[in-house]
Amino acid sequence: MKSIRLATGKEKSLKRGHPWVFESAIAKGKADPGETVRVDAHDGEFLAWASFSPASRIRARVWSFDQAQRIDAPFLEALVQAAVLTRGRFGIESDGCRLVHGESDGLPGLVVDRYGDTLVAQFQACGVERFKPVLADALLAATGLSKLYERSDTNSRTQEGLQPATGWLRGEGPTELVLREHDWRLSLDVATGHKTGFYLDQRDSRHAFAQTVRRLGLNDVLNCYCYTGGFTVAALAGGAARVTSIDSSGPALARGAANVALNGFDAARADWIDADVNASLRTFIDEGRTFDAIVLDPPKFAPTAAHAERAARAYKDINRLAFKLLRPGGVLFTFSCSGGISADLFHKIVASAGIDAGVDGFITGRLAGAPDHPMTVRFPEGEYLKGLSVMTRGA
């Protein structure tokens, strides 16, 4: 077994159970991509077993902190089984669910979503790539399913020095699927959709938005960065009279319109705008338009903390514009999916945007990813999605 040795003082995070070893922490040692290595402190003390990623800044990802643990097929199969069983305890009101959430489930770099009878997996790191056949079989055994589609085409995979890989790993079938979420249905394509085909992490926030729209009687809703209209369908389900949805992807908007029809809503209640969100918000302000509720769910502005300052300006700008467009007593659901923006920093950004817009309001809720996208005590980086619901002062 190959080993790596850490520089003096670099063992502290591993001793706290954090699963990453950065390139800068390693004094000596190397291995092949995905190979399991022994990680030692500078004095030779055993710290962990980890998979090695020679091209990544995260040079090693921990499999186990137990020195007696063998990193083999039975070990991985047990982790997959535990992840699947845990999801059964979350009470998820959907037949779409994240079954494996990387480091949070002890499987660093592996993401697996279930859409009905189809699994979709992303192998984002060298360790899980090396064990791909074992993990694919384990996933089917744990779920009793027969179809597994691969969507390993993320930027994180490129950073690991791995080539994109997509297509059926086990079985085959249609890639166009229909997901049941709460009381509505949403279509997706696992071959072409964002992430594994859909944003399952916003499931609970969509439900909360529908309930808010219904409870407060919010009639005129603006959904920004709407993608395929998940929040649009939620607003209509909540009784909104009209929803304006904006995205810069024509195909996403077309699927959004199809999702409105799929749920039996009148197409006249939904307007779709293929445009830049920032420019559209400014146009609405010039036109004197206002809305009862606005959703801001932008793409990732800050992939790492190094991008946080620039991203903070972008988040502040769109939130400032949204505040200007909200009617008194209106509601803003605003999100950041940037790992480089903490929940505390995001709150400060939104507060600053409100001040600049001359708007005050009440924080009525903190929003996060659905429970099948867990953050653990030892891995706070798992909290990539955060949001706030804000009700402005007024009638």
PyMOL commands that set and color helices and strands:
alter all, ss='L'
color gray80, all
select helices_A, chain A and resi 12-15+23-25+73-87+102-105+126-130+132-143+155-159+200-216+230-237+250-262+267-269+277-287+305-325+343-357+380-382
alter helices_A, ss='H'
color red, helices_A
select strands_A, chain A and resi 3-6+20-22+26-28+36-40+46-52+58-64+96-101+110-115+118-123+147-152+165-170+176-181+184-189+220-224+242-247+270-274+291-296+326-336+361-368+386-392
alter strands_A, ss='S'
color yellow, strands_A
deselect
rebuild
show_as cartoon
